[in-house]
């Protein structure tokens, strides 16, 4: 279900007793969780707010769901990555019983990214739960949010400046909010935020995002690579440009690997790469040390094939780059 449905339920003070929060946009998830806390347990958090995280015992469950609230009529239980909705969950029968016949005072927010809808515990919970997937916002949504954020600070950011800002920092709301705070402080008493202000104050994220993608690939962290690629595509970064970034990184790492295999030192490899940025050069050498020669050769062949398919029109560029990232 969408975030908009949850926003409306919060606005109308009509929260369900069970809620399941998951997804990549942690800024919105955290913001929503704080709003729920405020509605249910504000002022009595020490008594009526319980957080269970990680491994949970039967006693933890019993006390959390059955002990009535104090100094109020509602109690909030927050579950964070306990694994209770997975096949390997412990105390399944206890959880299922707790969710099948909950006390009237109990509200539960399960912040669980790993879940199996076939699980008996999940079925018992989701029967009356509001499930919200906090997906990454689109560029248009981020621009709208930026304008509202600026307005709350008494500032104005026109459409062209907002577009420029998103192109600079990306669509991650945690990053954007931090950079917006910097911008507001930077312009001081002035009201309108300009492109020049953004250039002067904001830490640009394009190359950071590119490095996040290539670093994740070379570290064999597939989920991180897919997430970085998704953000870059949302930012309308061209697939051919991303392919070039991936190719450049892998070729540099492969060159460094050949130097090391030829009994050259790390310093020799850094010098051979002739990369102006010493930090980037050293990172390439580090990746060369940890990646197998055969893997790098295979990766370069996959990159060459993707390049041919993209440039010859045999594959849709977006599908082509997504497939490449999946295969590397």
ABEGO torsion letter per residue (X at the ends): XBAAAAAAAAAAGBBBABBBBBEABAAAAAAAAAAAAAAAABGAAAAABBBBBEBBBAAAAAAAAABBBBGBABBBBBBBGAGAABAABBGAAAAAAAAABBBAABBBBBBBABBBAABAAAAAAAAABBBBBBBBBBAAAAAAAAAAAAAAAGBBBBAAAAAAAAAAAEABAAAAAAAAAAAAAAAEABABBBAAAAAAABBBAAAAAAAAAAAAAAAGBAAAAAAAAAAAAAAGBBAAAAAAAAAAAAAAAAAAAAAAAAGBBAAAAAAAAGBABAAAAAAAAAAAAABBAAAAAAAAAAAAAAAAAAAAGABBAAAAAAAAAAAX
